[in-house]
Amino acid sequence: MSDLEKAMSTIIEVFHKYSEKEGDKHKLKKAELRELMNNELSNFLGEIKDQETVDKVMESLDANRDEECDFQEFVSFIAMITIACHEFFEQE
């Protein structure tokens, strides 16, 4: 696989690693999203300790307002973080 294909595969695997912990294996609950952010994105986002931050992130991601983050919403989140990181590193 190419580097990009590996990256896409990794995104899918990470989503399912956390979404399969509780309930629907195709959606992240708030606790799963928080654990994913803290374990997989802490170098970019820092450790998220307060529930209010998780609530705000979930609210901004939850396009269909079902209080869960599906894969499409998750990919949008990853894209936003990637864009922000690209802009930051471009300025450096």
C-alpha positions as a Markdown table, in Angstrom:
| # | Residue | x | y | z |
|---|---|---|---|---|
| 1 | Met | 0.0 | 0.0 | 0.0 |
| 2 | Ser | 1.0 | 3.6 | -0.6 |
| 3 | Asp | 1.6 | 5.9 | 2.4 |
| 4 | Leu | -1.7 | 7.6 | 1.8 |
| 5 | Glu | -3.5 | 4.2 | 1.6 |
| 6 | Lys | -1.8 | 3.2 | 4.9 |
| 7 | Ala | -2.9 | 6.4 | 6.5 |
| 8 | Met | -6.5 | 5.9 | 5.4 |
| 9 | Ser | -6.5 | 2.3 | 6.7 |
| 10 | Thr | -5.1 | 3.5 | 10.0 |
| 11 | Ile | -7.9 | 6.1 | 10.3 |
| 12 | Ile | -10.5 | 3.4 | 9.8 |
| 13 | Glu | -8.8 | 1.0 | 12.2 |
| 14 | Val | -8.5 | 3.6 | 15.0 |
| 15 | Phe | -12.1 | 4.6 | 14.6 |
| 16 | His | -13.2 | 1.0 | 15.0 |
| 17 | Lys | -10.8 | 0.4 | 17.9 |
| 18 | Tyr | -12.7 | 2.9 | 20.0 |
| 19 | Ser | -16.2 | 2.6 | 18.5 |
| 20 | Glu | -16.4 | -1.1 | 19.4 |
| 21 | Lys | -16.0 | -0.5 | 23.1 |
| 22 | Glu | -19.6 | 0.4 | 23.9 |
| 23 | Gly | -22.9 | -0.1 | 22.0 |
| 24 | Asp | -23.0 | 0.6 | 18.3 |
| 25 | Lys | -19.7 | -0.4 | 16.6 |
| 26 | His | -20.3 | 2.2 | 13.9 |
| 27 | Lys | -20.5 | 5.3 | 16.2 |
| 28 | Leu | -18.4 | 6.8 | 19.0 |
| 29 | Lys | -20.1 | 7.8 | 22.2 |
| 30 | Lys | -18.7 | 10.8 | 24.1 |
| 31 | Ala | -16.5 | 8.6 | 26.4 |
| 32 | Glu | -15.1 | 6.8 | 23.4 |
| 33 | Leu | -14.4 | 10.0 | 21.6 |
| 34 | Arg | -12.6 | 11.4 | 24.7 |
| 35 | Glu | -10.5 | 8.3 | 25.0 |
| 36 | Leu | -9.6 | 8.4 | 21.3 |
| 37 | Met | -8.6 | 12.1 | 21.5 |
| 38 | Asn | -6.5 | 11.5 | 24.6 |
| 39 | Asn | -4.8 | 8.4 | 23.3 |
| 40 | Glu | -4.4 | 9.1 | 19.6 |
| 41 | Leu | -4.3 | 12.9 | 19.3 |
| 42 | Ser | -2.7 | 14.2 | 22.5 |
| 43 | Asn | 0.4 | 15.5 | 20.8 |
| 44 | Phe | -1.8 | 17.8 | 18.6 |
| 45 | Leu | -4.6 | 18.5 | 21.0 |
| 46 | Gly | -3.2 | 18.0 | 24.5 |
| 47 | Glu | -4.9 | 15.9 | 27.1 |
| 48 | Ile | -8.7 | 16.7 | 27.4 |
| 49 | Lys | -9.5 | 16.5 | 31.1 |
| 50 | Asp | -12.9 | 18.3 | 31.4 |
| 51 | Gln | -16.2 | 17.0 | 30.1 |
| 52 | Glu | -17.2 | 20.5 | 28.8 |
| 53 | Thr | -14.5 | 20.3 | 26.1 |
| 54 | Val | -15.6 | 16.8 | 25.0 |
| 55 | Asp | -19.2 | 18.1 | 25.0 |
| 56 | Lys | -18.3 | 21.0 | 22.7 |
| 57 | Val | -16.3 | 18.8 | 20.4 |
| 58 | Met | -19.1 | 16.3 | 20.1 |
| 59 | Glu | -21.7 | 19.1 | 19.5 |
| 60 | Ser | -19.6 | 20.5 | 16.7 |
| 61 | Leu | -19.1 | 17.1 | 15.1 |
| 62 | Asp | -22.6 | 15.7 | 15.6 |
| 63 | Ala | -24.2 | 16.8 | 12.3 |
| 64 | Asn | -27.3 | 14.6 | 12.7 |
| 65 | Arg | -27.7 | 15.4 | 16.4 |
| 66 | Asp | -27.9 | 11.8 | 17.6 |
| 67 | Glu | -25.3 | 12.5 | 20.4 |
| 68 | Glu | -22.8 | 10.1 | 18.8 |
| 69 | Cys | -20.0 | 10.5 | 16.2 |
| 70 | Asp | -20.4 | 8.3 | 13.2 |
| 71 | Phe | -17.5 | 7.6 | 10.8 |
| 72 | Gln | -18.3 | 10.5 | 8.4 |
| 73 | Glu | -18.4 | 13.0 | 11.3 |
| 74 | Phe | -15.2 | 11.5 | 12.6 |
| 75 | Val | -13.4 | 11.9 | 9.2 |
| 76 | Ser | -14.6 | 15.5 | 9.1 |
| 77 | Phe | -13.0 | 16.0 | 12.6 |
| 78 | Ile | -9.7 | 14.4 | 11.4 |
| 79 | Ala | -9.8 | 16.6 | 8.3 |
| 80 | Met | -10.2 | 19.8 | 10.4 |
| 81 | Ile | -7.3 | 18.9 | 12.7 |
| 82 | Thr | -5.1 | 18.0 | 9.7 |
| 83 | Ile | -5.9 | 21.4 | 8.0 |
| 84 | Ala | -5.1 | 23.2 | 11.3 |
| 85 | Cys | -1.8 | 21.3 | 11.7 |
| 86 | His | -0.9 | 22.0 | 8.0 |
| 87 | Glu | -1.5 | 25.7 | 8.5 |
| 88 | Phe | 0.4 | 25.8 | 11.7 |
| 89 | Phe | 3.5 | 23.9 | 10.3 |
| 90 | Glu | 3.3 | 26.0 | 7.1 |
| 91 | Gln | 3.8 | 29.1 | 9.2 |
| 92 | Glu | 6.7 | 27.6 | 11.1 |
